[in-house]
Amino acid sequence: MRVDFAFGAQNRFRDSCFIVQKQYLADRHLLVYLSDQRALAHFDRLLWGFQPTAFVPHALADAHNAEQAPIVLCAQPQQLEQAQQWLNQPWVLNLDADIVPLEPSSGRILEVVSAQQQCRTQGRQRWRRYQSLGYTLRAHELKPNHGGNHG
C-alpha cells in the first residue's frame, strides 16, 4: 500500500479541497476520513465554496445519496469500510490526526500536512506509524498556489 504525504500546505483543509477537486477531475473515486464530525462538517461546507466556480460532487457517508457520490466523507471506520464497497478502487484522503483506521482495499492514501507545528508533529507520527506497518511512503512538497488562485 502506498501513502503519499503532501507537505507545506498553507491551510490543510483548503489545500485539501484542491486535492479533492483534482482527484474528481481525474475521474478518481475518493474517500475522505476525519473522525471529528464537527471538523468533517466544516470540510463538507468548505468543499461547496472553496472556489466560486468549483463543483466537487460529494456526500457525507450517512446521506441517502452517498452510494452515488464519487467522493464520500466518512467519520467512522465502518463508514470507510462500507463506502469502499460502493466506489471503484477509491483512494483515501486522511484528514484525521491519526492514520487511516483500516487498510484501503485498493488505491492509495493521501496525507496533507501544513506548516503548523501541531500538524507537522502529527504528520511525523503518522509517517512513522505507516512505516512501521510496512507501507510504501512518498513525500511531496506542495507548491504555492498549487490548486489555483487561493485569493
PyRosetta script that sets phi, psi and omega in degrees:
from pyrosetta import init, pose_from_sequence

init()
pose = pose_from_sequence("MRVDFAFGAQNRFRDSCFIVQKQYLADRHLLVYLSDQRALAHFDRLLWGFQPTAFVPHALADAHNAEQAPIVLCAQPQQLEQAQQWLNQPWVLNLDADIVPLEPSSGRILEVVSAQQQCRTQGRQRWRRYQSLGYTLRAHELKPNHGGNHG")
pose.set_psi(1, 139.4)
pose.set_omega(1, -177.6)
pose.set_phi(2, -108.3)
pose.set_psi(2, 137.9)
pose.set_omega(2, 175.5)
pose.set_phi(3, -122.1)
pose.set_psi(3, 123.6)
pose.set_omega(3, 176.8)
pose.set_phi(4, -104.2)
pose.set_psi(4, 120.8)
pose.set_omega(4, 176.5)
pose.set_phi(5, -99.8)
pose.set_psi(5, 126.6)
pose.set_omega(5, 174.6)
pose.set_phi(6, -106.5)
pose.set_psi(6, 111.6)
pose.set_omega(6, -177.3)
pose.set_phi(7, -98.3)
pose.set_psi(7, 154.8)
pose.set_omega(7, 173.8)
pose.set_phi(8, 89.7)
pose.set_psi(8, 20.4)
pose.set_omega(8, 177.2)
pose.set_phi(9, -63.7)
pose.set_psi(9, 136.3)
pose.set_omega(9, 175.9)
pose.set_phi(10, -72.2)
pose.set_psi(10, -41.7)
pose.set_omega(10, 177.4)
pose.set_phi(11, -140.0)
pose.set_psi(11, 113.3)
pose.set_omega(11, -170.8)
pose.set_phi(12, -55.8)
pose.set_psi(12, -48.3)
pose.set_omega(12, -177.9)
pose.set_phi(13, -69.4)
pose.set_psi(13, -45.1)
pose.set_omega(13, -177.9)
pose.set_phi(14, -64.4)
pose.set_psi(14, -46.0)
pose.set_omega(14, 177.8)
pose.set_phi(15, -63.6)
pose.set_psi(15, -33.1)
pose.set_omega(15, 177.1)
pose.set_phi(16, -65.3)
pose.set_psi(16, -32.6)
pose.set_omega(16, 176.3)
pose.set_phi(17, -59.8)
pose.set_psi(17, -42.2)
pose.set_omega(17, 178.5)
pose.set_phi(18, -65.9)
pose.set_psi(18, -36.3)
pose.set_omega(18, 177.5)
pose.set_phi(19, -66.4)
pose.set_psi(19, -43.3)
pose.set_omega(19, 177.3)
pose.set_phi(20, -60.6)
pose.set_psi(20, -45.2)
pose.set_omega(20, 179.4)
pose.set_phi(21, -60.4)
pose.set_psi(21, -43.4)
pose.set_omega(21, 179.4)
pose.set_phi(22, -60.9)
pose.set_psi(22, -41.9)
pose.set_omega(22, 179.3)
pose.set_phi(23, -66.1)
pose.set_psi(23, -41.0)
pose.set_omega(23, 178.1)
pose.set_phi(24, -62.0)
pose.set_psi(24, -46.2)
pose.set_omega(24, -179.9)
pose.set_phi(25, -65.5)
pose.set_psi(25, -24.5)
pose.set_omega(25, 175.9)
pose.set_phi(26, -85.0)
pose.set_psi(26, 5.9)
pose.set_omega(26, 179.3)
pose.set_phi(27, 62.3)
pose.set_psi(27, 35.2)
pose.set_omega(27, 179.5)
pose.set_phi(28, -105.2)
pose.set_psi(28, 132.2)
pose.set_omega(28, 176.4)
pose.set_phi(29, -76.6)
pose.set_psi(29, 144.6)
pose.set_omega(29, -172.7)
pose.set_phi(30, -141.9)
pose.set_psi(30, 136.9)
pose.set_omega(30, 170.6)
pose.set_phi(31, -107.4)
pose.set_psi(31, 136.2)
pose.set_omega(31, 176.0)
pose.set_phi(32, -112.3)
pose.set_psi(32, 125.5)
pose.set_omega(32, -178.9)
pose.set_phi(33, -114.1)
pose.set_psi(33, 129.4)
pose.set_omega(33, 175.8)
pose.set_phi(34, -157.2)
pose.set_psi(34, 112.8)
pose.set_omega(34, -172.9)
pose.set_phi(35, -71.8)
pose.set_psi(35, -21.5)
pose.set_omega(35, 178.5)
pose.set_phi(36, -80.4)
pose.set_psi(36, 106.1)
pose.set_omega(36, -173.2)
pose.set_phi(37, -64.3)
pose.set_psi(37, -33.4)
pose.set_omega(37, 178.2)
pose.set_phi(38, -67.5)
pose.set_psi(38, -43.0)
pose.set_omega(38, 177.4)
pose.set_phi(39, -65.9)
pose.set_psi(39, -36.3)
pose.set_omega(39, 178.2)
pose.set_phi(40, -66.3)
pose.set_psi(40, -39.0)
pose.set_omega(40, 176.6)
pose.set_phi(41, -63.3)
pose.set_psi(41, -38.5)
pose.set_omega(41, 176.5)
pose.set_phi(42, -63.3)
pose.set_psi(42, -45.0)
pose.set_omega(42, 178.9)
pose.set_phi(43, -62.9)
pose.set_psi(43, -39.6)
pose.set_omega(43, 177.0)
pose.set_phi(44, -56.9)
pose.set_psi(44, -49.3)
pose.set_omega(44, 179.0)
pose.set_phi(45, -63.1)
pose.set_psi(45, -39.6)
pose.set_omega(45, -179.8)
pose.set_phi(46, -63.0)
pose.set_psi(46, -38.4)
pose.set_omega(46, 178.9)
pose.set_phi(47, -60.6)
pose.set_psi(47, -29.8)
pose.set_omega(47, -179.8)
pose.set_phi(48, -78.0)
pose.set_psi(48, -21.9)
pose.set_omega(48, -173.0)
pose.set_phi(49, -137.2)
pose.set_psi(49, 19.7)
pose.set_omega(49, -177.1)
pose.set_phi(50, -70.2)
pose.set_psi(50, -19.8)
pose.set_omega(50, 176.8)
pose.set_phi(51, -144.3)
pose.set_psi(51, 140.4)
pose.set_omega(51, -177.0)
pose.set_phi(52, -58.5)
pose.set_psi(52, -33.7)
pose.set_omega(52, -176.0)
pose.set_phi(53, -106.5)
pose.set_psi(53, 2.0)
pose.set_omega(53, -177.1)
pose.set_phi(54, -73.6)
pose.set_psi(54, 140.5)
pose.set_omega(54, 172.6)
pose.set_phi(55, -133.6)
pose.set_psi(55, 111.4)
pose.set_omega(55, -179.7)
pose.set_phi(56, -124.7)
pose.set_psi(56, 95.4)
pose.set_omega(56, -178.6)
pose.set_phi(57, -65.5)
pose.set_psi(57, 128.2)
pose.set_omega(57, -178.5)
pose.set_phi(58, -155.7)
pose.set_psi(58, 168.9)
pose.set_omega(58, 178.9)
pose.set_phi(59, -150.8)
pose.set_psi(59, 149.8)
pose.set_omega(59, 170.1)
pose.set_phi(60, -69.9)
pose.set_psi(60, 145.6)
pose.set_omega(60, -174.1)
pose.set_phi(61, -58.1)
pose.set_psi(61, -29.8)
pose.set_omega(61, -178.2)
pose.set_phi(62, -92.3)
pose.set_psi(62, 6.3)
pose.set_omega(62, 177.8)
pose.set_phi(63, -75.5)
pose.set_psi(63, 153.2)
pose.set_omega(63, -177.9)
pose.set_phi(64, -64.9)
pose.set_psi(64, -25.1)
pose.set_omega(64, -178.2)
pose.set_phi(65, -101.8)
pose.set_psi(65, 12.1)
pose.set_omega(65, -174.7)
pose.set_phi(66, -59.1)
pose.set_psi(66, -33.8)
pose.set_omega(66, -177.4)
pose.set_phi(67, -65.2)
pose.set_psi(67, -23.2)
pose.set_omega(67, -179.5)
pose.set_phi(68, -93.3)
pose.set_psi(68, -10.7)
pose.set_omega(68, -175.3)
pose.set_phi(69, -80.0)
pose.set_psi(69, 139.8)
pose.set_omega(69, 177.2)
pose.set_phi(70, -76.2)
pose.set_psi(70, -18.8)
pose.set_omega(70, -179.8)
pose.set_phi(71, -129.1)
pose.set_psi(71, 123.5)
pose.set_omega(71, -176.3)
pose.set_phi(72, -121.6)
pose.set_psi(72, 128.2)
pose.set_omega(72, 179.7)
pose.set_phi(73, -94.7)
pose.set_psi(73, 123.7)
pose.set_omega(73, -173.3)
pose.set_phi(74, -121.5)
pose.set_psi(74, 138.2)
pose.set_omega(74, 178.3)
pose.set_phi(75, -111.7)
pose.set_psi(75, -8.6)
pose.set_omega(75, -177.1)
pose.set_phi(76, -133.8)
pose.set_psi(76, 148.8)
pose.set_omega(76, 178.2)
pose.set_phi(77, -55.6)
pose.set_psi(77, -36.9)
pose.set_omega(77, 180.0)
pose.set_phi(78, -63.8)
pose.set_psi(78, -35.1)
pose.set_omega(78, 178.4)
pose.set_phi(79, -67.6)
pose.set_psi(79, -40.1)
pose.set_omega(79, 176.3)
pose.set_phi(80, -59.1)
pose.set_psi(80, -47.7)
pose.set_omega(80, -178.2)
pose.set_phi(81, -60.6)
pose.set_psi(81, -45.1)
pose.set_omega(81, -179.8)
pose.set_phi(82, -66.4)
pose.set_psi(82, -44.5)
pose.set_omega(82, -177.5)
pose.set_phi(83, -66.8)
pose.set_psi(83, -28.8)
pose.set_omega(83, 175.9)
pose.set_phi(84, -59.7)
pose.set_psi(84, -29.5)
pose.set_omega(84, 179.6)
pose.set_phi(85, -76.1)
pose.set_psi(85, -28.9)
pose.set_omega(85, -179.7)
pose.set_phi(86, -77.4)
pose.set_psi(86, -36.2)
pose.set_omega(86, -170.8)
pose.set_phi(87, -99.4)
pose.set_psi(87, 151.7)
pose.set_omega(87, -179.2)
pose.set_phi(88, -87.0)
pose.set_psi(88, 108.0)
pose.set_omega(88, 177.4)
pose.set_phi(89, 46.2)
pose.set_psi(89, 60.1)
pose.set_omega(89, -176.6)
pose.set_phi(90, -72.5)
pose.set_psi(90, 150.4)
pose.set_omega(90, 167.1)
pose.set_phi(91, -90.5)
pose.set_psi(91, 162.2)
pose.set_omega(91, 178.9)
pose.set_phi(92, -121.3)
pose.set_psi(92, 124.5)
pose.set_omega(92, 171.5)
pose.set_phi(93, -96.7)
pose.set_psi(93, 114.7)
pose.set_omega(93, -178.4)
pose.set_phi(94, -95.7)
pose.set_psi(94, 117.1)
pose.set_omega(94, 176.2)
pose.set_phi(95, -109.3)
pose.set_psi(95, 8.1)
pose.set_omega(95, -179.0)
pose.set_phi(96, -81.3)
pose.set_psi(96, 163.3)
pose.set_omega(96, 177.5)
pose.set_phi(97, -73.4)
pose.set_psi(97, -23.3)
pose.set_omega(97, -179.3)
pose.set_phi(98, -108.2)
pose.set_psi(98, 175.8)
pose.set_omega(98, 179.0)
pose.set_phi(99, -70.9)
pose.set_psi(99, 165.3)
pose.set_omega(99, 176.1)
pose.set_phi(100, -59.3)
pose.set_psi(100, 131.1)
pose.set_omega(100, -172.6)
pose.set_phi(101, -72.7)
pose.set_psi(101, -7.2)
pose.set_omega(101, 174.9)
pose.set_phi(102, -149.3)
pose.set_psi(102, 153.0)
pose.set_omega(102, -179.2)
pose.set_phi(103, -73.8)
pose.set_psi(103, 126.1)
pose.set_omega(103, 176.9)
pose.set_phi(104, -59.7)
pose.set_psi(104, 147.3)
pose.set_omega(104, -178.8)
pose.set_phi(105, -68.1)
pose.set_psi(105, -24.2)
pose.set_omega(105, 177.8)
pose.set_phi(106, -164.7)
pose.set_psi(106, 179.3)
pose.set_omega(106, 178.2)
pose.set_phi(107, 80.1)
pose.set_psi(107, -153.0)
pose.set_omega(107, -175.7)
pose.set_phi(108, -131.9)
pose.set_psi(108, 169.4)
pose.set_omega(108, 170.9)
pose.set_phi(109, -110.7)
pose.set_psi(109, 133.5)
pose.set_omega(109, 176.7)
pose.set_phi(110, -111.4)
pose.set_psi(110, 134.2)
pose.set_omega(110, 178.7)
pose.set_phi(111, -124.4)
pose.set_psi(111, 137.1)
pose.set_omega(111, 178.2)
pose.set_phi(112, -119.8)
pose.set_psi(112, 128.0)
pose.set_omega(112, -176.5)
pose.set_phi(113, -125.4)
pose.set_psi(113, 125.6)
pose.set_omega(113, 178.9)
pose.set_phi(114, -88.4)
pose.set_psi(114, 174.6)
pose.set_omega(114, 178.7)
pose.set_phi(115, -78.7)
pose.set_psi(115, -7.4)
pose.set_omega(115, 178.9)
pose.set_phi(116, -63.3)
pose.set_psi(116, 136.2)
pose.set_omega(116, -173.6)
pose.set_phi(117, -54.2)
pose.set_psi(117, -48.5)
pose.set_omega(117, -178.4)
pose.set_phi(118, -62.8)
pose.set_psi(118, -41.0)
pose.set_omega(118, 179.4)
pose.set_phi(119, -65.5)
pose.set_psi(119, -41.3)
pose.set_omega(119, 177.9)
pose.set_phi(120, -63.5)
pose.set_psi(120, -42.7)
pose.set_omega(120, 178.8)
pose.set_phi(121, -61.7)
pose.set_psi(121, -46.8)
pose.set_omega(121, 178.6)
pose.set_phi(122, -63.8)
pose.set_psi(122, -37.5)
pose.set_omega(122, 177.6)
pose.set_phi(123, -62.2)
pose.set_psi(123, -42.3)
pose.set_omega(123, 177.1)
pose.set_phi(124, -63.2)
pose.set_psi(124, -40.2)
pose.set_omega(124, 178.7)
pose.set_phi(125, -63.9)
pose.set_psi(125, -42.4)
pose.set_omega(125, 178.3)
pose.set_phi(126, -64.7)
pose.set_psi(126, -41.2)
pose.set_omega(126, 178.3)
pose.set_phi(127, -55.3)
pose.set_psi(127, -50.6)
pose.set_omega(127, -178.7)
pose.set_phi(128, -62.9)
pose.set_psi(128, -38.2)
pose.set_omega(128, 179.0)
pose.set_phi(129, -65.5)
pose.set_psi(129, -47.2)
pose.set_omega(129, 178.0)
pose.set_phi(130, -60.9)
pose.set_psi(130, -42.1)
pose.set_omega(130, -180.0)
pose.set_phi(131, -60.2)
pose.set_psi(131, -43.7)
pose.set_omega(131, -179.4)
pose.set_phi(132, -66.9)
pose.set_psi(132, -22.5)
pose.set_omega(132, 178.3)
pose.set_phi(133, -89.4)
pose.set_psi(133, -0.6)
pose.set_omega(133, 176.3)
pose.set_phi(134, 86.7)
pose.set_psi(134, 14.5)
pose.set_omega(134, 178.4)
pose.set_phi(135, -71.9)
pose.set_psi(135, 152.4)
pose.set_omega(135, 172.8)
pose.set_phi(136, -85.3)
pose.set_psi(136, 123.1)
pose.set_omega(136, -174.7)
pose.set_phi(137, -109.7)
pose.set_psi(137, 140.7)
pose.set_omega(137, 175.7)
pose.set_phi(138, -131.3)
pose.set_psi(138, 138.4)
pose.set_omega(138, 177.6)
pose.set_phi(139, -112.9)
pose.set_psi(139, 137.6)
pose.set_omega(139, 178.5)
pose.set_phi(140, -134.4)
pose.set_psi(140, 144.7)
pose.set_omega(140, 172.7)
pose.set_phi(141, -96.5)
pose.set_psi(141, 129.5)
pose.set_omega(141, 174.0)
pose.set_phi(142, -74.5)
pose.set_psi(142, 134.4)
pose.set_omega(142, 177.9)
pose.set_phi(143, -82.2)
pose.set_psi(143, 146.5)
pose.set_omega(143, 175.7)
pose.set_phi(144, -56.1)
pose.set_psi(144, 137.4)
pose.set_omega(144, -178.7)
pose.set_phi(145, 55.1)
pose.set_psi(145, 36.1)
pose.set_omega(145, -179.2)
pose.set_phi(146, -61.0)
pose.set_psi(146, -28.5)
pose.set_omega(146, -174.7)
pose.set_phi(147, -94.3)
pose.set_psi(147, -2.0)
pose.set_omega(147, -177.8)
pose.set_phi(148, 122.2)
pose.set_psi(148, -155.3)
pose.set_omega(148, -177.7)
pose.set_phi(149, -75.7)
pose.set_psi(149, 115.4)
pose.set_omega(149, -179.9)
pose.set_phi(150, -87.3)
pose.set_psi(150, -6.5)
pose.set_omega(150, -175.3)
pose.set_phi(151, -87.0)
pose.dump_pdb("model.pdb")
